[in-house]
Amino acid sequence: MLSEWTAECSHDAPTLIVPWSANPSGDQQDRNSAAATGTRFIDLRANPYEIAEIPEAEHNPTLARALRSLNATRSPFLTAKCDTWLLSASAHTEALEALRLELMLHEDESLHGFASYIDLLWRERSVFASAHQQQDRLDRIVRRAQRFHHAEAALECVLRPAFLDLNGPLEGFAVTCYLTAVGPDPEIARRRWELAMEDLVTLLRSKELEVARGSATIDSADAYPLRVRHLG
């Protein structure tokens, strides 16, 4: 599988803020509407049954299973945002053409696509705060993902700044995982995405990425302010 990672950590780069809401500055009615429609951060580690409030997962069993696994008790992550979308030749010609060239496929094998992203936060506090440690882990993830037998799929991980305030303000970094698969028709593209997602989640849940025993985590009740991002 084509796999790579990049960093968007400049001073003007967008920061992932958790918790978030689709209407953070709206009136009470807007905020209630966001809560009712699921357009807000949902802490699936603390409230796993609230996955029913995530519209993207409601109609996509593979995404729902991925979110459950990535927020499970021993997972090294918690998830912040996600989405899925279709790619069609009529509306996404340039994106599909770029993927076809990168994946070195025939044109009739990339007429349609299925794509997703999941924002991930490393739970281990020292990893969350360190771009260097995350870069090392992304190197390992990408190298292992390149061995997957998904010739029609591509993974891109983007390292970006993050601000978390669950039990106290913490600054660090998040990873956005973009996964895209293509095919001759929408059903095949989606099935290829599903298979690639299952393998990606298995990789992300591998033992070598687990939180070190005894380490502080960003979701622990005794979180303390950590305001300095370690770029080295």
N, C-alpha and C positions, 0 to 999 in steps of 0.2 A: 504494500500500500504506500502510495506517495505520502510522505510525512515530513513536516518541517515545523520549526517554531521561530517566531520573531518577537521583538520587544517594542512596545510603544510606551516608553517611560520618560519622555521629555517633559519639561516643566509645563507645557501647554497640552499634554496628553489628557484625554478624558479619564476621570477617576471613577471606578466602580464604588458606589456608595451603598452600604448595607446597614440597616434595612432601607428599602426604597419603596416608593409608591408612584403610580402613574400620575397622580395629582398631588404632589407634595406641598404645593402652595395654594391649593384650591380651598374652597369653603368646606364646611363639615359635610354637606351633602355630597360634594365631589369625592371626599375621602371615604365616605360610607359606600359610595358607588364603586370605588376602586376596590375596597375590601370585599364587596359582594361579588364582583366579577373576577377576582383573583389577580387583578393587575397591581400587585404589591408583592413584597418579599414574604415568602412563607418559609418558616424554619422547619424543614422536614425532619431534622434530627430531634427537635423538641416535640414536634407535633406531626408524626408520620401519617396519620389519617387525614390530614388536611391536604394531601395530594389530590383529593377530589376537587379541591378549589383551584387547581392549576389547569386552565382550559387546554393548554398544549398537550398535557399528559392524558387528559380525559379521553381523547380520541386517538391516542397513539400508545398502545400497550408496551411497545418496545421502549419508548421514552419513559413511560411510567416505571418500568422495571429498572431502567438505568438510574433514575432519580432515587428510587428506593435503595438501590445498592450503594450509590455514591453518598447517601446520607445515613447509612446503617451504622450500628454501634461502633464497629471497628474500622470504619472507613477513614482514610486520612483526609477526607474532604468534607466540606459542606457546600451545597449548591446555592447560588444566588438568583440566577435568571436562566431562562431557556426559551427556545423557539424552534419551530420547524417550518419549512416552506418548500414549495414545488418550483422546479425550474423547467420552463417550456421553451421550445425553439422560437416561438413567436415573441415571447416577452424577455427572454434572457439569452439572446443569440451570442453576445460577446462572452458572457460568463461560460456558456457551454463550449464555445469554441476554444477558449483559453484552457479549460479542463481537458478537452480532447487532445490538445497539443501537449499539455503537461503529462497526461496519462498515456500518450502515444496510442490512441485508439482510432479505429475507423469511424468515419462520420456517422454511419448508421448505428453505432454503439453508444452514441452520446447525444441522442435526439431529445432526451428528457433527463431530469435530475431530481434528486431529493436531498435537501440540506438541513442542517441543524446547527445550533450552538448551545453550549452550556457554560455558564460562568462558574468557575470553581475557586474556592478559598481553601488553602492548606490549613488544617486545624492546628498543627503543631506550631506554637507561637513563634519559635525561633525561625522556622522555615517561612512562615507568613511574612515576617519582617525583613527577610533577607533576599534580595534579588539574586545574589550569587548562588545561594543554596537552591533556589528555584530553577535557575538556569542549569545547574548541574542535573537536577531531576528531570527537567525537560529534555536535556540531551539523552538521558537514558530512555525516557518514554518514546521519543522519536525514533531512536535506534531500534527499539524493540517493535514499534509499530510498523517500521519499514519491512519487517519480516512477514507481516500478515499477507495471506494470499487473497488480497482484494485488489485486483488490478484495475478495477473500475471505480475505486474510491480514493479520496484524498483527505488527509487530516492536517489542519493548521492550528497550532497553539499560539496564542498571543499573550505575552506577559504584559500586564498593565498595572498602574497604581490602584490601590484600594483603600477605602476607609470603612471600618467596621465599628458599630456601636451596639453590641448586644448586651454586654455587662459592663461597659466602659469603653471609651474611645481608643481605637487601635488603628495605626497606620501601617500599611504593608503593601503587598502585591497580590493580584489575582491572576488567574489563567483562564482565558476564553478558548474553549475547544470548538473549532468549526469542523464538522464532518460532512462531506458531500459524496454522493454516489451518482453515477449516471447509468443510463441504459437505453435500449431501443424504444421502450414504452414506459409510462409512469409506474406501472406495477413492478416491473423488473428493477427499475431504479430504486424504488422504495425498498424492495426486498434486499437488494445489495446493501443499501444503507443500514437496514436492520441487522444484517449479519456483521457488518463492520462495526456497528455500535456495540453489539454484544461482545465482540473481541476487545474493543477499546475499554469497555467497563471492566472486563476481566483483568486487563493490564493495569488499569488504574487502581484496582483493588488488590494488586499483588502484594505479598508479604513485605517485600523490600521497601515499599512506600508507606507502610504503616507508621503511625505515631510511635516514637520511641517510648518505651516504658518509663513512666515517671515524669515525662515531659509535660510542661504546661500547655494548655490548648486555648485557642481564641474563644471557644464557647463555654469555658469553665465558669462557674459562678463567681470565682474569686479573681476574675480578670482585672488587671491593673493597667493604667494608661501606658501606652507604648507609642510614642509619637515620632520616633526617628526611624526613617527607612535606611537600612544598611545596603548601600549600593555595591559594596565590595565584598 
